[in-house]
Amino acid sequence: MKIDTCGTSCPQPVLMTKKALSGDAETDKIEVLTDNNTSKTNVKKYLLSNGFNVEIEESDDLFIVRGIK
């Protein structure tokens, strides 16, 4: 599952991630795109607190936060 939160600021990226994970189809992989350092940190914390292993890829002004259970 991939979520693009670019152009939004906290808490919106975390809320979008939470909504995506609470849908009918439970997922064990998620990829969140953000262009905000604070959002990157908060999405990472949220995923870690929900049992995901997290890795972050940084490219120019884009952060890709990947969560895998």
CNS distance restraints for C-alpha pairs under 8 A (distance, minus, plus):
assign (resid   1 and name CA) (resid  27 and name CA) 7.44 0.50 0.50
assign (resid   1 and name CA) (resid  29 and name CA) 6.42 0.50 0.50
assign (resid   1 and name CA) (resid  30 and name CA) 4.86 0.50 0.50
assign (resid   1 and name CA) (resid  31 and name CA) 6.16 0.50 0.50
assign (resid   2 and name CA) (resid  30 and name CA) 5.90 0.50 0.50
assign (resid   2 and name CA) (resid  31 and name CA) 4.67 0.50 0.50
assign (resid   2 and name CA) (resid  32 and name CA) 5.94 0.50 0.50
assign (resid   2 and name CA) (resid  33 and name CA) 7.69 0.50 0.50
assign (resid   3 and name CA) (resid  16 and name CA) 7.77 0.50 0.50
assign (resid   3 and name CA) (resid  17 and name CA) 7.27 0.50 0.50
assign (resid   3 and name CA) (resid  30 and name CA) 7.76 0.50 0.50
assign (resid   3 and name CA) (resid  31 and name CA) 6.19 0.50 0.50
assign (resid   3 and name CA) (resid  32 and name CA) 4.82 0.50 0.50
assign (resid   3 and name CA) (resid  33 and name CA) 6.15 0.50 0.50
assign (resid   4 and name CA) (resid  32 and name CA) 6.01 0.50 0.50
assign (resid   4 and name CA) (resid  33 and name CA) 4.78 0.50 0.50
assign (resid   4 and name CA) (resid  34 and name CA) 6.57 0.50 0.50
assign (resid   5 and name CA) (resid  12 and name CA) 7.80 0.50 0.50
assign (resid   5 and name CA) (resid  13 and name CA) 5.48 0.50 0.50
assign (resid   5 and name CA) (resid  16 and name CA) 7.62 0.50 0.50
assign (resid   5 and name CA) (resid  32 and name CA) 6.98 0.50 0.50
assign (resid   5 and name CA) (resid  33 and name CA) 5.73 0.50 0.50
assign (resid   5 and name CA) (resid  34 and name CA) 5.13 0.50 0.50
assign (resid   5 and name CA) (resid  35 and name CA) 7.71 0.50 0.50
assign (resid   6 and name CA) (resid  33 and name CA) 6.39 0.50 0.50
assign (resid   6 and name CA) (resid  34 and name CA) 4.57 0.50 0.50
assign (resid   6 and name CA) (resid  35 and name CA) 5.18 0.50 0.50
assign (resid   6 and name CA) (resid  36 and name CA) 7.51 0.50 0.50
assign (resid   7 and name CA) (resid  34 and name CA) 7.62 0.50 0.50
assign (resid   7 and name CA) (resid  35 and name CA) 6.83 0.50 0.50
assign (resid   8 and name CA) (resid  12 and name CA) 6.26 0.50 0.50
assign (resid   8 and name CA) (resid  13 and name CA) 6.68 0.50 0.50
assign (resid   9 and name CA) (resid  13 and name CA) 6.69 0.50 0.50
assign (resid   9 and name CA) (resid  36 and name CA) 7.09 0.50 0.50
assign (resid   9 and name CA) (resid  39 and name CA) 6.66 0.50 0.50
assign (resid  10 and name CA) (resid  14 and name CA) 6.93 0.50 0.50
assign (resid  10 and name CA) (resid  38 and name CA) 7.36 0.50 0.50
assign (resid  10 and name CA) (resid  39 and name CA) 5.76 0.50 0.50
assign (resid  10 and name CA) (resid  42 and name CA) 8.00 0.50 0.50
assign (resid  11 and name CA) (resid  15 and name CA) 6.22 0.50 0.50
assign (resid  11 and name CA) (resid  39 and name CA) 7.52 0.50 0.50
assign (resid  12 and name CA) (resid  16 and name CA) 6.02 0.50 0.50
assign (resid  13 and name CA) (resid  17 and name CA) 6.15 0.50 0.50
assign (resid  13 and name CA) (resid  34 and name CA) 7.66 0.50 0.50
assign (resid  13 and name CA) (resid  39 and name CA) 6.31 0.50 0.50
assign (resid  13 and name CA) (resid  43 and name CA) 6.92 0.50 0.50
assign (resid  14 and name CA) (resid  18 and name CA) 6.08 0.50 0.50
assign (resid  14 and name CA) (resid  39 and name CA) 7.32 0.50 0.50
assign (resid  14 and name CA) (resid  42 and name CA) 6.72 0.50 0.50
assign (resid  14 and name CA) (resid  43 and name CA) 5.33 0.50 0.50
assign (resid  14 and name CA) (resid  46 and name CA) 7.07 0.50 0.50
assign (resid  15 and name CA) (resid  19 and name CA) 6.09 0.50 0.50
assign (resid  16 and name CA) (resid  20 and name CA) 6.18 0.50 0.50
assign (resid  17 and name CA) (resid  21 and name CA) 6.25 0.50 0.50
assign (resid  17 and name CA) (resid  32 and name CA) 7.40 0.50 0.50
assign (resid  17 and name CA) (resid  43 and name CA) 7.42 0.50 0.50
assign (resid  18 and name CA) (resid  22 and name CA) 6.17 0.50 0.50
assign (resid  19 and name CA) (resid  23 and name CA) 6.49 0.50 0.50
assign (resid  21 and name CA) (resid  26 and name CA) 6.40 0.50 0.50
assign (resid  21 and name CA) (resid  27 and name CA) 6.70 0.50 0.50
assign (resid  22 and name CA) (resid  26 and name CA) 7.06 0.50 0.50
assign (resid  28 and name CA) (resid  52 and name CA) 7.93 0.50 0.50
assign (resid  28 and name CA) (resid  67 and name CA) 7.76 0.50 0.50
assign (resid  28 and name CA) (resid  68 and name CA) 5.64 0.50 0.50
assign (resid  28 and name CA) (resid  69 and name CA) 4.99 0.50 0.50
assign (resid  29 and name CA) (resid  66 and name CA) 7.40 0.50 0.50
assign (resid  29 and name CA) (resid  67 and name CA) 5.63 0.50 0.50
assign (resid  29 and name CA) (resid  68 and name CA) 4.60 0.50 0.50
assign (resid  29 and name CA) (resid  69 and name CA) 6.57 0.50 0.50
assign (resid  30 and name CA) (resid  66 and name CA) 5.79 0.50 0.50
assign (resid  30 and name CA) (resid  67 and name CA) 5.15 0.50 0.50
assign (resid  30 and name CA) (resid  68 and name CA) 6.67 0.50 0.50
assign (resid  31 and name CA) (resid  64 and name CA) 6.58 0.50 0.50
assign (resid  31 and name CA) (resid  65 and name CA) 5.67 0.50 0.50
assign (resid  31 and name CA) (resid  66 and name CA) 4.50 0.50 0.50
assign (resid  31 and name CA) (resid  67 and name CA) 6.38 0.50 0.50
assign (resid  32 and name CA) (resid  43 and name CA) 7.96 0.50 0.50
assign (resid  32 and name CA) (resid  64 and name CA) 5.71 0.50 0.50
assign (resid  32 and name CA) (resid  65 and name CA) 5.07 0.50 0.50
assign (resid  32 and name CA) (resid  66 and name CA) 6.44 0.50 0.50
assign (resid  33 and name CA) (resid  62 and name CA) 6.98 0.50 0.50
assign (resid  33 and name CA) (resid  63 and name CA) 5.81 0.50 0.50
assign (resid  33 and name CA) (resid  64 and name CA) 4.72 0.50 0.50
assign (resid  33 and name CA) (resid  65 and name CA) 6.44 0.50 0.50
assign (resid  34 and name CA) (resid  39 and name CA) 6.84 0.50 0.50
assign (resid  34 and name CA) (resid  40 and name CA) 6.48 0.50 0.50
assign (resid  34 and name CA) (resid  62 and name CA) 5.92 0.50 0.50
assign (resid  34 and name CA) (resid  63 and name CA) 5.28 0.50 0.50
assign (resid  34 and name CA) (resid  64 and name CA) 6.57 0.50 0.50
assign (resid  34 and name CA) (resid  65 and name CA) 7.95 0.50 0.50
assign (resid  35 and name CA) (resid  39 and name CA) 7.89 0.50 0.50
assign (resid  35 and name CA) (resid  40 and name CA) 7.90 0.50 0.50
assign (resid  35 and name CA) (resid  61 and name CA) 5.66 0.50 0.50
assign (resid  35 and name CA) (resid  62 and name CA) 4.68 0.50 0.50
assign (resid  35 and name CA) (resid  63 and name CA) 5.94 0.50 0.50
assign (resid  36 and name CA) (resid  40 and name CA) 6.23 0.50 0.50
assign (resid  36 and name CA) (resid  61 and name CA) 7.88 0.50 0.50
assign (resid  36 and name CA) (resid  62 and name CA) 7.65 0.50 0.50
assign (resid  36 and name CA) (resid  63 and name CA) 7.58 0.50 0.50
assign (resid  37 and name CA) (resid  41 and name CA) 6.40 0.50 0.50
assign (resid  37 and name CA) (resid  63 and name CA) 7.76 0.50 0.50
assign (resid  38 and name CA) (resid  42 and name CA) 6.22 0.50 0.50
assign (resid  39 and name CA) (resid  43 and name CA) 5.91 0.50 0.50
assign (resid  40 and name CA) (resid  44 and name CA) 6.12 0.50 0.50
assign (resid  40 and name CA) (resid  63 and name CA) 6.69 0.50 0.50
assign (resid  40 and name CA) (resid  65 and name CA) 6.82 0.50 0.50
assign (resid  41 and name CA) (resid  45 and name CA) 6.28 0.50 0.50
assign (resid  42 and name CA) (resid  46 and name CA) 6.16 0.50 0.50
assign (resid  43 and name CA) (resid  47 and name CA) 6.14 0.50 0.50
assign (resid  43 and name CA) (resid  65 and name CA) 7.52 0.50 0.50
assign (resid  44 and name CA) (resid  48 and name CA) 6.14 0.50 0.50
assign (resid  44 and name CA) (resid  54 and name CA) 6.59 0.50 0.50
assign (resid  44 and name CA) (resid  65 and name CA) 6.81 0.50 0.50
assign (resid  45 and name CA) (resid  49 and name CA) 6.13 0.50 0.50
assign (resid  46 and name CA) (resid  50 and name CA) 6.42 0.50 0.50
assign (resid  47 and name CA) (resid  51 and name CA) 6.58 0.50 0.50
assign (resid  47 and name CA) (resid  52 and name CA) 5.33 0.50 0.50
assign (resid  47 and name CA) (resid  53 and name CA) 7.56 0.50 0.50
assign (resid  47 and name CA) (resid  54 and name CA) 7.11 0.50 0.50
assign (resid  47 and name CA) (resid  67 and name CA) 6.46 0.50 0.50
assign (resid  48 and name CA) (resid  52 and name CA) 5.04 0.50 0.50
assign (resid  48 and name CA) (resid  53 and name CA) 6.29 0.50 0.50
assign (resid  48 and name CA) (resid  54 and name CA) 6.73 0.50 0.50
assign (resid  51 and name CA) (resid  69 and name CA) 6.46 0.50 0.50
assign (resid  52 and name CA) (resid  67 and name CA) 5.27 0.50 0.50
assign (resid  52 and name CA) (resid  68 and name CA) 5.17 0.50 0.50
assign (resid  52 and name CA) (resid  69 and name CA) 4.67 0.50 0.50
assign (resid  53 and name CA) (resid  67 and name CA) 5.48 0.50 0.50
assign (resid  53 and name CA) (resid  68 and name CA) 5.20 0.50 0.50
assign (resid  53 and name CA) (resid  69 and name CA) 6.02 0.50 0.50
assign (resid  54 and name CA) (resid  65 and name CA) 6.89 0.50 0.50
assign (resid  54 and name CA) (resid  66 and name CA) 5.56 0.50 0.50
assign (resid  54 and name CA) (resid  67 and name CA) 4.61 0.50 0.50
assign (resid  54 and name CA) (resid  68 and name CA) 6.56 0.50 0.50
assign (resid  55 and name CA) (resid  65 and name CA) 6.05 0.50 0.50
assign (resid  55 and name CA) (resid  66 and name CA) 5.31 0.50 0.50
assign (resid  55 and name CA) (resid  67 and name CA) 6.73 0.50 0.50
assign (resid  56 and name CA) (resid  63 and name CA) 6.77 0.50 0.50
assign (resid  56 and name CA) (resid  64 and name CA) 5.59 0.50 0.50
assign (resid  56 and name CA) (resid  65 and name CA) 4.61 0.50 0.50
assign (resid  56 and name CA) (resid  66 and name CA) 6.15 0.50 0.50
assign (resid  57 and name CA) (resid  63 and name CA) 5.78 0.50 0.50
assign (resid  57 and name CA) (resid  64 and name CA) 5.04 0.50 0.50
assign (resid  57 and name CA) (resid  65 and name CA) 6.59 0.50 0.50
assign (resid  58 and name CA) (resid  62 and name CA) 5.94 0.50 0.50
assign (resid  58 and name CA) (resid  63 and name CA) 4.66 0.50 0.50
assign (resid  58 and name CA) (resid  64 and name CA) 6.41 0.50 0.50
assign (resid  59 and name CA) (resid  63 and name CA) 6.38 0.50 0.50
